[in-house]
Amino acid sequence: MRAVVDFVVRNWPLKVVAILLAVALYAGVVVSQSARTWPGRVPIEALNQPASVFILDALPEVTAIRYLAPVDAANRISSASFTASVDLGGIDPRSADGFVTVPVVVTATDPRVQVVDYAPQRIQVRVDPLVDATVPVEVDRGTLPDGLIATDPSVDPATVTVTGPRSQVTQVVSALARVRVQPAGLDVDQQVDLVPVDARGGEVAQVDLSPPTTRVRIGVSSQSTTRTLPVAPVLRGEPANGYEVTGTSTDPAVVTVHGDPATLSGLTSIPTKPVSIEGAKEDVVRKVALVPPDGVTLDLEVPVAVTAAIAPREGTRTISAGVVLDGASPDLTYALGTGSVLVTFGGPVAALDALDAGSFTVRVDVADLAPGSHVVSVVVDVPDGLTLISITPSRVAVEVIAPAPTPTPSPPPTAEPSLGP
């Protein structure tokens, strides 16, 4: 027994080295005989990607995967046998801009398969922070079919929010809605998808629009002609009692309109929206819109200033009035050819309604008339606010009569002397 022990422990360091070398040689033989390379490709998946970080480029694929596996497991290797990933959890969203280098991890789904090598081991990932901006909506209506005209497009909403990587968002200048006007000449009223575009009109990728659509309205009509027509003010209501509209005017006085020739041929003017003059006692000035007929468009959509001139209503009144002597001498007698004349006044109706024969004087001046026959002009004292229209007759005959002379008494007869016998 002792001899056996001595044999085992004799030169034991050399024996240990020999054993380790044998194990290493065996392992190398095993590895060299069972290590295989799968020729397929495995996509790399990004794990723990921050919500505010965007990956600009597609991640590469892992190739040339070398692995160890039992024969039965090796015979079932496919693209589903491996997963490849990179961990982006350590990226700071506030400073993520440019490239970051991260290791690639490849694992086998079958625990009996051991991955020993693959390519690439590390990759560069181009990242960009997510931002947003507001851009206007623009409409591309294309080329109009021959014989048609169209109004300027209206959109709702007029602006949208663009979200995406900063390097892409900064390129977006507008959200474009592309519509086409049909040859039938139908109005456009539809929901249209929006496309983010840069300053050259090219589509910008990797960004989202919110909302992604807009409502586009375009009025379409047949080829129109142009006419210049006067503006027709429309008044509503009545002025105060005793007042009337003496005239109207507009600024501008004429407007240019477009429309179908058949429609425009029957127009003589373009009306305004109604202007109220109810109870007015002075001029009314208002700015209102025009109301063109259907199928007619205005060259300029501007308010029109309408002026309605308001003044007291004018009229005439004729009154019979007695003639009064002015400057008559108490020593003379006067005889008029007529005792009354017809006097016609003009002026505001309210003042005429208050007029009567006692509110004015009709007179003839006889102060300097000598006895005899005369024709004298009639003078009327006109009330304030009125004008004298006519006097009928305007001249009257006046007979001035002097008083009869007093007769001289005759002297008594003188007695004749008698003759005596």
Number of C-alpha atoms within 10 A of each C-alpha: 6 7 7 9 9 10 11 11 10 11 10 11 10 9 13 11 11 12 12 11 12 12 12 12 12 12 12 12 11 12 13 11 10 14 16 17 15 15 12 13 16 21 16 19 16 16 11 11 16 14 9 15 23 21 18 17 9 11 17 15 15 22 17 16 20 16 19 20 18 12 9 8 14 18 9 9 17 13 12 11 15 19 16 17 20 21 15 18 12 10 16 13 18 11 10 17 18 13 14 13 12 16 14 19 17 21 15 16 13 13 9 12 18 16 18 14 14 17 14 15 12 12 17 13 20 17 21 23 22 21 18 16 15 17 18 14 22 21 19 11 17 10 8 15 14 9 11 17 17 17 12 12 16 17 20 13 13 14 17 21 16 25 18 22 24 19 16 19 25 15 17 24 21 23 29 22 21 15 19 12 20 13 13 11 17 14 15 19 15 14 15 17 16 22 23 25 18 17 10 8 14 12 16 17 15 15 19 18 20 13 13 15 20 25 17 22 18 19 17 21 19 19 14 20 15 16 15 15 16 16 22 19 23 15 18 11 12 14 20 17 13 14 20 20 20 12 11 17 15 19 13 13 14 15 20 14 19 18 22 16 15 10 15 21 11 8 13 12 16 21 16 22 19 17 19 17 22 12 12 20 18 17 15 16 17 14 16 16 15 21 15 16 13 8 15 20 18 16 13 9 10 13 15 21 17 27 19 24 18 20 19 20 18 16 15 16 16 17 14 15 19 16 19 17 17 13 13 17 14 7 9 14 14 20 12 19 13 13 11 17 19 15 20 16 19 18 19 18 19 15 18 19 11 8 17 13 12 8 10 13 15 22 20 21 15 17 11 9 18 13 15 11 15 15 13 17 14 19 17 18 11 14 15 8 10 18 14 16 13 14 20 14 13 14 16 20 14 22 19 20 15 13 10 6 6 6 6 6 6 6 6 6 6 6 6 6 6 6 5 4 3
